[in-house]
Amino acid sequence: MASSDDKVKGPASYFPSIEKTYGQPISHWMAVLEAAGPLKHMALVALLKTEHQLGHGHANALVAAFLATPR
């Protein structure tokens, strides 16, 4: 039995649902965000919502994870 400490938390907890819902791996969405250039958080969220029809929560989780990753 997995302990509660093993449960994925934060933005990554949305990743399985994002992959299932939109049919693309997380690496695809990270590449989309990378290609968008140096935009602020909400501009990146808006891009995912308008150009790729992601829901707000999924877009926000992807952007949060993207911006937290050193590049």
C-alpha positions in Angstrom: 0.0 0.0 0.0 1.4 3.4 -1.0 1.7 6.0 1.7 0.2 9.5 1.3 3.8 10.8 0.9 4.0 8.8 -2.4 1.1 10.7 -3.9 2.0 13.2 -6.7 1.3 16.7 -5.6 1.2 20.1 -7.2 0.9 20.8 -10.9 2.2 17.3 -11.8 -0.9 15.8 -10.2 -2.8 17.0 -13.3 -0.5 15.3 -15.8 -2.3 12.0 -16.2 -5.6 13.7 -16.8 -4.0 16.2 -19.3 -2.4 13.3 -21.3 -5.7 11.4 -21.3 -7.9 14.3 -22.2 -5.8 15.9 -24.9 -4.0 12.9 -26.3 -0.5 14.4 -26.1 2.4 13.6 -23.7 3.5 16.3 -21.3 6.7 16.7 -23.3 4.5 18.0 -26.2 3.0 20.7 -24.0 6.4 21.7 -22.6 7.7 22.1 -26.2 4.7 24.2 -27.1 5.4 26.5 -24.1 9.1 26.6 -24.9 8.3 27.6 -28.5 6.0 30.4 -27.2 9.0 32.5 -26.0 9.4 34.5 -22.9 5.8 35.2 -21.9 4.4 35.7 -18.4 2.4 33.0 -16.7 -1.1 34.2 -17.6 -0.1 34.9 -21.2 1.1 31.2 -21.5 -2.1 30.0 -19.9 -4.1 32.1 -22.4 -2.1 30.6 -25.3 -2.9 27.1 -24.3 -6.5 27.9 -23.8 -7.1 29.8 -27.0 -4.8 28.0 -29.4 -5.0 24.5 -28.0 -8.4 24.5 -26.3 -7.1 23.3 -22.9 -9.2 24.0 -19.8 -8.0 26.7 -17.4 -6.9 24.2 -14.7 -4.9 22.0 -17.1 -3.3 25.0 -18.8 -2.4 26.6 -15.4 -0.8 23.3 -14.2 1.3 23.0 -17.3 2.5 26.6 -17.1 3.3 26.3 -13.4 5.4 23.2 -14.0 7.0 24.7 -17.1 8.1 27.9 -15.3 9.3 25.9 -12.2 11.7 23.9 -14.4 15.1 25.5 -14.9 15.9 26.2 -18.5 
